[in-house]
């Protein structure tokens, strides 16, 4: 019954070989691998009792807590497809996802009876879709990324291989579980039979430090915005834990060079690993700060020998080393495809997924990210579509506008949205526009900077040229 899921197969093995080993900790509650297996079984049985069958879609709101973990893996156990939903997403986005995937249920909690087990399911395969995770592209339309059981296992296996994680790890997780990074860390730890201590967030730095001490943590994952937050509110006090921290995984956004250098100084013996990838091709490349201390601009090389990254020109031909082009990826963790078949038509060059990112490769094999052609705004690791924000503004009676990412003036989030409003195109003030759109968008999508503009830069075909306004 678990052959289709290599990750669950490992959890079952650990439940038999080391049943009392702690798998998860949440709010001082410790769950052993034996208990984790039993609760996944109970969740699967509860889902079946509600009429869910293999290949049905389940909308699962990724609230922090252990119930999410049980439901998430319980669904995978019986072949139900998880549609992972951000609890902070606005209703318009949620309605679009629901209308597209037509989930049989949408839940954020589940009544489970321990000791119950699901009915056996036959015919499940590692190539079956395990998760549909939605991301936002440059068109402003959310794209459903279909990941198979083999995809999510392969990603975790690749990451563990690069970082060097083992069963002795005790990791602190403060990242949201609705995003690829947080889910990835969960899967990495369970695949190795390690321990994951789940925190509500990184907002309480004191609680984060206390968890490192209490549980003798050996590692954690973070986005660059979290590092800026930690530094702002606690200085360099985290360095006292450097001797016990074996690894740090960083990703979802670029880290300033000076911050990379500082991390190397504060954690002289820690393996500091920064990944590059997308939801569609999770953690395709890695670089390790100490190993790349003389070239901290690189995004590294392929995460494993099972991944291939090439740079193609716009015709789909590979360019020479040193020449720029589109970063394209082939590998065991690359998605099955987009949920909407039409979106797959231009998503690949042959077997290689097109990232939409401009990059190049040096003669030594190191890769470099030159720009994000997709024009997404990266707010502390959360991707914001400028078109979604523009549509919300225009809906208030604004003739036209353009939204771009600009450096966060507080130096914490990396980028924040800035709105350029067409002069003469509205009688509203910036304050009035902002007040009207606050209820339409998640807080991090609301522009923090505003400016009037005489004309919106556009191509001959009418496409907005946002990159001209980035500063």
C-alpha positions, 0 to 999 in steps of 0.5 A, a space after each residue: 500500500 505504500 510502494 507508490 510513496 518512497 517517503 512513506 515507505 521510509 516512515 514505515 521502516 523507521 516506525 518498525 526499526 526505531 519506533 520511539 525516535 522523535 519525528 516531529 515536535 510542535 508546541 512541546 508535543 513530541 510525536 514518535 515515528 510509530 505515532 506518526 505512522 498511526 496518525 497518518 493511517 488514522 487520517 487516511 481512514 478519516 478521509 476515506 470515511 468522508 468519501 475521498 478516493 484515489 485521484 480525488 483532489 483535496 484542498 488542504 489549507 496549510 496551517 502550521 501544526 501537526 494536523 496538516 502533516 497527518 492529513 497531507 501524508 494521509 491523503 498521499 497514502 490513499 492516492 488522494 491529490 493534495 491541492 496545497 492552499 496558502 492560509 493567507 491567500 485572498 478569496 479571489 485566488 482561492 476561488 480560482 484554484 477551487 474552480 480549476 481543480 474542483 476539490 472534493 473537499 477543502 479542509 484545515 483540520 480533521 477528526 481522526 480516531 487513532 487505531 483506525 486504518 484505511 481500506 487498501 488501495 491497489 494500482 497506485 504508482 510513483 508517477 501518480 500526482 501527489 501534490 498540486 502546488 499553485 504558483 503565480 506567473 507573469 500573466 498573473 494567472 496562478 499555475 498548478 504545478 503537478 508533482 508526482 510521488 517520485 518528484 517529491 521524493 527525488 527532490 528531498 533525496 537530492 537535497 539530503 545528498 548535497 547538504 549531507 543530512 542524516 538521521 541524527 539531525 534535529 532541525 528547527 522549521 519556522 518556514 510556512 508549510 504552504 510553500 515549496 521550501 517549508 514542505 521540502 524541509 519536512 520531507 527531507 527530515 522524514 526521509 532520513 528518519 531525523 527530527 523536525 521541530 516546527 515553530 509557528 514562524 520566525 517572528 519570535 527570535 527569542 523563541 527560535 533561539 530557545 528552541 535551538 538550545 532546548 532541542 540541541 538543534 543541528 540545522 535550520 532553513 531560512 529565506 534571506 528576509 529571515 536573516 535580515 530580520 534576525 540580524 535586525 532584532 538580535 544582532 550577531 547573538 546567533 553566532 553562539 550556536 555556531 558550534 552545534 549548527 551543522 547546516 543551514 539551507 537558504 533559498 527562495 531569493 538572492 542573499 546580498 554578498 555582504 550577508 553571505 560573507 557575514 554568515 561565513 564569519 559567524 558560522 565558520 564550520 557550518 555547511 551553508 547551502 543556498 539553493 536555486 530552483 522553482 516550484 516546478 523544479 525544486 532545488 535544481 542547483 546549490 552552492 555552499 558559501 564556504 566552498 564558493 567564498 571567492 565567488 559568492 555571486 554564483 548559484 552553484 552547480 546541479 544539485 546531483 548527477 540526476 539533474 541537468 541544467 543547460 542555457 538555451 537561446 530563444 530558439 532552444 539551442 544551447 549557447 556557449 559557456 559565458 553566453 547568456 540565455 534562458 536557464 532550463 532544467 531536466 531532472 528527477 524532481 522536475 514537475 510532471 507538468 502544469 495542471 492546465 495542459 495548455 500551459 505545458 505547450 511552451 513550458 519546455 525545450 524538449 525535455 528541459 523545463 524553461 525557467 524564464 530566468 536569464 543566466 549563464 555558465 562559466 567554464 568551471 561549470 558554475 552557474 550565474 543568475 542574471 535576471 528574472 525574466 518573469 518579472 515576479 516581485 520577491 517579497 521575503 521569498 514570497 512571489 508577487 505577480 505585478 499584474 495581480 496588483 495592477 488589476 486590483 489598482 485599476 479596478 478602483 477607477 485608475 486608468 493605468 498603472 505599472 507595478 515593479 519590485 524595488 529594494 525594501 527601504 527597511 532592508 529586511 524583505 529584499 524587494 517590495 512592490 512599488 506602484 507607478 500610477 498614470 498621471 491624470 488617470 484618476 482623481 484618487 490619492 495614493 492613500 485612497 487607492 491603498 485603502 481600497 485595495 488592502 482588502 483585496 490583496 494579501 498584506 505583502 502584495 500591497 505597494 509600499 511606495 507610490 509615484 505618478 508617471 507621465 506614460 507607461 512604458 510599453 512595447 509596440 504590441 502593448 506589453 508593459 516594460 516593467 524592467 525599465 522602471 526597476 531601480 
